[in-house]
């Protein structure tokens, strides 16, 4: 079977296609579990994007274990990051295989293989000042209980933005795992925290972080986006032929995970299922489980040991994405100004100059809104430290800020001088929002004019 692709009809001039290809979804049950009987038993949700015309496979981990909602019910935003990029499908598929993990107290633990949850076609388009990621499912033909729980819909459409890996943000991946982008891509940010996913080649770099925002239903048609789906069965499913999935490791059909066991995604008749019983007879032959009909093992909580799991597998189960909720919250605050440059991190700015006679230095530091009680100054023999701490005002409690750029957090800065200073005679004044610090030089460091006498 030829590789299916997303096709785009003639679109409005303001909508420009950037990429199209195949999309795959997988979920992984929690540690020591061979099946997921409910959403709580899911450890990870994965998405693989394979662009058309390129030997490239990108494995992304979706925060919160769900795609963003597109029907108005549920969270419309989700964070994701690129875990693996490879030119060979096998390298990405290996990331979804079973893994072992050695813990300190319980010995070796088993991380089960990821299970297929769907496949389809996708496209990335540029529309005005943002980009869209849209997809259409081919398998299963209709979303069922499994797909609904993971927010995998028949046709999904999301506004997608990429995060600046050099932006100073506490949320998201730690600095050691963030993407190191080529200079041409990094320069596209121009100081902004988020920009549209244009070009999609940002996704070719491991550690790239993106935000997905669910768009309303019908939006793809309004934008001129059309996704042609093909009729698929288990025999033609590209999740096996394109990705090279081993059915023995990623069970989908009846009997492959044990005698008398049912399927999580492919029905007993051999076609993609949607997590619901195909018939009363099929239901009688399987346990009434939710994701899979494999026997459920006793669930054991992770004890935090170290072993052979990849970094993504060591993320705490209670918080699937490190700082993901915080990142979404920051997105809520800044997305109206997506294309505006990000403000620099708050710091004390200053002018420093010498007095006319060269006997002292003067620091001038803007501190708007602060009083003398909010400023602390300390001095050593060659340096002065200025610290500020804004007191919270009761009038702030009822305010709902639309934009807040004035720094409210404590700030401190060390000013070093090239000569010894006279710490006993330092003076400071605060007037009209400007802090002036007069720093006299010590006698040994003062400039002296030496008169030269003419010898007789």
C-alpha positions in Angstrom: 0.0 0.0 0.0 1.3 3.4 -0.9 1.9 5.8 2.0 -1.2 7.9 2.5 -0.8 11.6 2.7 -2.9 14.6 3.5 -4.0 16.5 0.5 -4.9 20.2 0.3 -7.2 21.8 -2.2 -6.8 25.2 -3.5 -6.7 27.3 -0.3 -7.2 31.0 0.2 -4.1 33.1 -0.4 -3.7 33.9 3.3 -3.4 30.1 4.1 -0.1 28.6 3.1 0.7 24.9 3.4 3.9 24.1 5.3 4.0 20.4 5.7 1.8 17.2 5.4 2.3 13.6 6.2 1.2 10.7 8.4 0.3 10.9 12.1 0.2 8.1 14.6 -1.0 7.9 18.2 0.2 5.6 21.0 -0.4 5.3 24.7 1.7 3.4 27.3 0.2 1.7 30.4 1.8 2.5 33.7 4.8 0.6 35.2 4.2 -3.1 35.9 0.9 -3.0 34.1 0.2 -4.9 30.9 -3.1 -3.1 30.2 -4.9 0.1 30.9 -8.4 -0.4 32.2 -9.0 3.3 32.7 -7.5 6.7 31.9 -5.8 6.6 35.3 -3.8 3.5 34.1 -2.2 5.5 31.3 1.4 6.6 31.7 2.1 8.5 28.5 0.4 9.6 25.3 2.7 9.8 22.2 2.3 11.3 18.8 4.5 10.5 15.8 4.7 12.8 12.8 6.2 11.5 9.6 6.4 14.3 7.0 5.8 13.6 3.3 8.8 13.3 1.0 11.4 13.0 3.8 12.9 10.2 5.8 12.0 11.7 9.1 10.1 10.4 12.2 9.4 12.6 15.2 8.2 11.2 18.4 6.4 13.7 20.7 5.2 13.3 24.3 1.9 15.0 25.0 1.4 16.6 28.4 -1.5 15.7 30.6 -1.9 12.4 28.5 -4.6 14.1 26.4 -4.8 16.1 23.3 -6.4 19.5 23.7 -10.2 19.6 23.5 -11.7 20.9 20.3 -15.4 20.6 21.2 -15.6 23.1 24.0 -15.5 20.4 26.7 -12.2 20.1 28.7 -8.9 21.8 28.6 -8.2 23.4 25.2 -4.5 23.7 25.7 -1.7 21.1 26.0 2.1 21.1 26.2 4.3 18.7 24.2 7.9 18.2 23.4 10.0 16.3 20.9 11.5 13.2 22.6 13.1 11.5 19.6 13.9 12.3 16.0 15.3 9.7 13.5 15.6 9.1 9.8 14.7 5.4 10.4 11.3 4.4 11.7 12.9 1.6 13.7 14.8 4.0 15.9 11.5 5.7 16.9 9.6 2.5 17.2 12.3 1.2 19.7 11.3 4.0 22.0 7.9 2.5 22.3 9.1 -1.0 23.1 8.9 -2.6 26.6 11.6 -1.4 29.0 13.0 -2.5 32.3 13.9 -0.3 35.2 16.0 -1.2 38.2 14.7 0.4 41.4 16.4 0.5 44.8 13.7 -1.3 46.8 11.7 -3.4 44.4 14.3 -4.6 42.1 13.6 -4.7 38.4 10.3 -3.2 37.2 8.7 -3.6 33.9 7.5 -0.7 31.7 5.0 -2.2 29.2 5.1 -1.5 25.5 3.1 1.4 24.0 -0.3 0.5 22.4 -1.5 1.9 19.1 -4.4 4.4 19.5 -4.9 5.6 16.0 -3.4 6.6 12.7 -4.2 9.2 10.0 -2.9 12.1 7.9 -2.0 15.6 9.0 -1.0 19.0 7.7 0.7 22.1 9.0 -0.5 25.4 7.5 0.3 29.1 8.1 -2.7 31.3 8.6 -2.1 35.0 9.2 0.1 35.3 12.4 -0.3 31.7 13.6 0.1 28.1 12.4 -2.4 25.2 12.5 -1.8 21.5 12.9 -4.8 19.6 11.6 -5.3 15.8 11.2 -7.9 13.3 10.2 -8.1 9.7 11.5 -8.1 6.7 9.2 -8.0 4.1 11.9 -10.2 3.5 13.8 -12.9 4.7 11.4 -14.8 6.2 14.3 -13.4 7.3 17.6 -14.6 5.2 20.5 -14.1 5.1 24.3 -10.3 4.9 24.1 -10.0 7.8 21.7 -12.5 9.9 23.4 -10.6 9.6 26.7 -7.4 10.7 25.1 -9.2 13.5 23.1 -8.3 11.8 19.8 -11.1 13.0 17.6 -12.1 12.1 14.0 -10.7 15.5 12.8 -8.5 17.6 15.0 -7.4 21.1 14.5 -5.0 23.0 16.8 -3.2 26.3 16.8 0.4 25.4 17.4 3.3 27.6 18.7 6.9 26.7 19.4 8.7 27.8 22.6 12.0 29.7 22.5 14.5 27.3 24.2 16.6 30.3 25.3 13.7 32.1 27.0 14.0 32.3 30.8 11.0 30.4 31.9 10.7 28.2 34.9 8.2 25.8 33.3 8.9 23.1 30.7 12.0 21.0 30.2 15.1 21.9 32.2 17.9 23.6 30.4 19.9 20.4 29.9 17.1 18.8 27.8 16.0 21.8 25.8 16.6 21.9 22.1 19.8 23.4 20.7 18.6 25.0 17.5 20.6 26.0 14.4 21.3 29.7 14.3 18.8 30.4 11.4 15.9 28.9 13.4 16.9 30.4 16.7 17.1 33.9 15.1 13.5 33.6 14.1 12.4 34.2 17.7 13.9 37.7 17.8 13.5 37.7 21.6 10.0 36.3 21.7 9.0 33.5 23.9 6.6 31.8 21.5 6.3 32.0 17.7 4.3 30.1 15.1 5.6 26.7 14.0 6.9 28.0 10.8 8.9 26.3 9.5 7.9 22.9 10.9 11.6 22.0 10.9 11.7 23.1 14.5 10.3 19.6 15.2 13.4 18.1 13.7 15.3 18.9 16.9 14.9 16.9 20.1 13.9 18.9 23.1 11.8 21.3 21.0 8.7 22.3 23.1 5.3 23.3 21.6 1.9 24.4 22.8 -1.3 23.1 21.2 -4.5 25.1 21.5 -7.7 23.4 20.4 -9.5 25.2 17.6 -13.3 25.0 17.1 -14.9 22.3 14.9 -15.3 23.3 11.3 -12.2 25.5 11.3 -10.2 23.3 8.8 -12.9 23.8 6.2 -13.1 27.5 6.9 -9.4 27.7 6.3 -9.5 25.7 3.1 -7.8 22.7 4.7 -8.9 19.3 3.4 -7.6 16.0 4.6 -8.3 13.0 2.3 -8.6 9.8 4.3 -8.3 6.3 2.9 -10.2 3.2 4.1 -7.8 1.2 6.2 -7.9 -2.2 7.9 -5.5 -4.1 10.1 -3.9 -5.6 6.9 -3.2 -2.2 5.4 -2.5 -0.3 8.6 0.6 1.8 8.1 1.2 1.8 11.8 2.7 -1.7 11.1 4.0 -1.3 7.6 5.5 2.2 7.8 6.7 2.2 11.4 7.6 -1.5 11.5 5.7 -2.2 14.7 6.2 -5.7 16.1 2.7 -7.0 16.9 4.2 -9.4 19.5 5.6 -6.4 21.4 2.6 -4.0 20.8 -0.4 -6.3 21.1 -3.6 -5.2 19.3 -5.4 -8.3 18.1 -7.3 -10.8 20.1 -5.2 -13.6 21.5 -1.8 -11.8 21.1 -1.6 -10.8 24.7 -2.9 -14.0 26.2 -5.5 -16.7 25.8 -9.0 -15.4 25.9 -8.0 -11.8 26.0 -9.5 -9.1 23.9 -8.2 -6.1 22.2 -7.6 -2.5 23.1 -7.7 -1.1 19.5 -8.4 -3.9 17.1 -11.5 -5.9 17.4 -11.9 -9.7 17.4 -12.8 -9.4 13.7 -9.4 -8.0 12.9 -10.3 -4.4 12.2 -9.4 -1.4 14.2 -11.6 -1.1 17.2 -12.4 2.0 19.2 -12.4 0.6 22.7 -16.0 -0.6 22.8 -17.4 -4.1 22.6 -18.2 -5.2 19.0 -21.0 -7.5 20.0 -22.6 -9.2 23.0 -20.8 -12.4 22.0 -17.5 -10.6 21.9 -18.2 -9.0 25.2 -19.0 -12.3 26.8 -15.6 -13.6 25.7 -13.7 -10.7 27.1 -13.5 -8.9 30.4 -15.5 -5.7 30.5 -12.4 -3.6 30.7 -11.9 -0.1 29.3 -8.7 0.1 27.3 -7.7 -3.5 27.1 -8.8 -6.9 28.2 -5.5 -8.2 29.3 -5.5 -9.4 33.0 -4.7 -6.6 35.3 -1.7 -6.9 37.6 -1.5 -5.4 41.0 -0.6 -1.7 40.7 2.6 -0.8 42.5 3.6 2.9 42.9 7.0 3.9 41.6 9.6 4.3 44.3 11.8 6.7 42.4 14.7 4.2 41.8 17.2 4.6 39.0 17.6 2.2 36.1 17.6 1.7 32.4 14.5 3.9 31.6 15.0 6.9 29.3 14.7 10.4 30.7 11.1 10.7 29.6 10.2 7.5 31.5 11.7 9.0 34.7 9.3 11.9 34.8 7.1 11.6 37.8 3.7 9.9 37.2 1.8 12.4 39.3 3.0 15.2 37.0 3.5 13.7 33.5 5.0 16.9 32.1 7.5 18.8 34.2 6.1 22.3 34.6 3.6 21.7 31.8 0.7 23.3 33.7 2.8 26.3 34.5 3.7 26.7 30.8 0.1 26.6 29.8 -0.6 29.2 32.4 2.1 31.4 31.0 0.6 30.8 27.5 -2.7 32.1 28.8 -1.0 35.3 29.9 1.1 36.0 26.9 -0.7 34.5 23.8 -2.5 37.8 23.0 1.0 39.3 22.4 2.4 36.2 20.6 4.2 38.2 18.0 5.6 40.9 20.3 9.1 40.7 21.6 9.5 39.4 25.1 10.5 41.8 27.8 14.0 41.3 29.3 14.2 39.7 32.7 13.7 42.4 35.4 16.9 43.9 36.8 18.2 47.1 38.4 19.5 49.4 35.7 21.9 52.2 36.5 24.1 55.1 35.4 27.5 55.3 37.0 29.8 58.3 36.8 32.7 60.0 38.6 32.3 63.4 40.1 34.0 66.4 38.5 36.9 66.3 40.9 37.3 62.5 40.6 36.9 62.0 44.3 33.7 59.9 44.2 31.4 57.7 42.1 27.7 58.3 41.8 25.1 55.6 41.1 21.7 56.6 39.7 19.1 53.8 39.8 15.5 54.2 38.7 13.2 52.6 41.4 9.7 53.8 40.5 7.0 53.3 43.1 9.5 52.4 45.9 10.1 54.2 49.1 13.3 54.5 51.2 12.1 51.6 53.4 12.0 49.3 50.3 15.7 49.8 49.5 18.7 48.2 51.3 22.3 49.2 50.6 25.4 47.3 51.8 29.1 48.1 51.1 32.5 46.5 51.3 35.9 48.0 50.6 35.4 47.8 46.8 31.7 47.1 46.1 28.2 48.2 46.8 25.1 46.0 46.8 21.7 47.5 46.2 18.6 45.4 46.9 14.9 46.3 46.5 11.8 44.6 47.8 8.4 46.0 46.9 5.8 45.9 49.6 2.5 44.5 48.7 -0.3 47.0 48.8 -3.8 46.2 50.0 -5.2 47.9 46.9 -3.6 45.3 44.7 -5.7 42.5 46.1 -8.8 43.3 44.1 -7.0 44.1 40.9 -7.2 41.9 37.8 -4.2 42.9 35.7 -4.5 42.8 31.9 -0.8 43.5 31.6 1.8 43.9 34.3 5.3 44.9 33.3 6.6 46.7 36.4 8.8 44.3 38.4 7.3 43.1 41.7 9.8 40.5 42.8 12.9 41.3 45.0 15.9 42.4 43.0 19.6 42.9 43.9 22.7 44.0 42.1 26.3 44.2 43.0 28.3 47.2 41.8 32.1 46.7 41.9 34.6 49.6 41.7 38.2 49.7 40.4 39.6 51.3 43.6 39.0 51.1 47.3 36.0 53.1 48.5 35.2 55.0 51.7 32.4 52.9 53.3 32.0 55.3 56.2 30.9 58.2 54.1 28.5 56.6 51.5 25.3 58.6 51.2 22.0 57.7 49.4 18.9 59.8 48.6 15.6 58.8 46.9 13.9 61.6 45.0 11.3 61.4 42.2 11.8 57.7 41.7 15.6 57.9 41.3 17.9 56.4 43.9 21.3 58.3 44.0 24.2 56.7 45.9 27.2 58.8 46.5 30.3 56.6 46.9 33.5 58.5 47.9 36.8 56.9 47.1 39.1 56.0 49.9 42.1 58.3 50.4 44.5 55.8 48.9 42.3 55.5 45.8 41.7 59.2 45.1 43.3 60.8 42.2 45.9 63.4 43.0 47.5 66.0 40.9 51.3 66.1 41.4 53.0 69.4 40.5 56.3 69.0 38.8 59.0 71.5 39.9 61.7 72.6 37.6 65.1 71.7 38.9 67.5 74.6 39.3 
